[in-house]
Amino acid sequence: MRVVVCDTGPILHLHEIGGLDLLEKTGEVILPKAVNTELLAHLPEWAKEHPACLRIVAVSAGERHWM
């Protein structure tokens, strides 16, 4: 299975065009907690409307155990 780690920008732009469902086609999508916090600041509805394929994880600098 393919694992994708995503930053804030691509998620925001997919949301703008109504394309968040495309994330499910890429495989499992990892979203660092810091990115999730940024998305909540830009998209208040994000807490209830994010795609089920996203896995929100705590990631520290240099940590790669989830890969």
C-alpha positions in Angstrom: 0.0 0.0 0.0 1.2 3.5 -0.8 1.6 5.9 2.0 1.5 9.7 1.4 2.5 12.4 3.9 0.7 15.6 3.1 1.3 19.3 3.9 -1.3 22.0 4.4 -1.2 23.6 0.9 -2.3 20.6 -1.2 -5.2 19.8 1.2 -6.4 23.4 1.1 -6.3 23.5 -2.7 -8.1 20.2 -3.0 -10.7 21.5 -0.6 -11.1 24.6 -2.8 -11.9 22.6 -5.9 -14.0 20.0 -4.1 -11.4 17.3 -4.7 -10.7 15.9 -1.3 -12.1 12.6 -2.4 -9.1 12.2 -4.6 -7.0 11.6 -1.6 -8.6 8.1 -1.1 -7.2 7.1 -4.5 -3.6 7.7 -3.4 -3.6 5.2 -0.5 -3.1 5.9 3.1 -2.6 9.6 3.8 -0.6 10.7 6.8 -1.3 14.1 8.2 1.0 15.4 10.9 -0.8 17.0 13.9 0.8 20.4 13.1 -0.8 20.3 9.6 -4.1 19.3 11.1 -3.9 22.3 13.4 -3.2 24.6 10.4 -6.2 23.2 8.5 -8.5 23.7 11.5 -7.4 27.4 11.5 -8.3 27.8 7.8 -11.2 25.4 7.6 -13.4 25.4 10.8 -15.5 22.6 9.3 -12.3 20.4 9.0 -12.9 18.7 12.4 -16.1 17.1 11.1 -15.5 16.9 7.3 -12.1 15.4 6.7 -11.7 12.3 4.6 -11.7 8.9 6.3 -8.4 7.9 4.6 -6.4 10.4 6.6 -4.5 9.3 9.6 -3.5 12.1 11.9 -0.2 11.4 13.7 2.3 13.2 16.0 5.6 13.5 14.1 8.8 15.0 15.5 11.8 16.1 13.5 13.8 13.2 12.2 11.1 10.6 13.3 10.4 8.1 10.7 8.9 5.1 12.5 5.5 5.4 10.8 7.0 4.9 7.3 
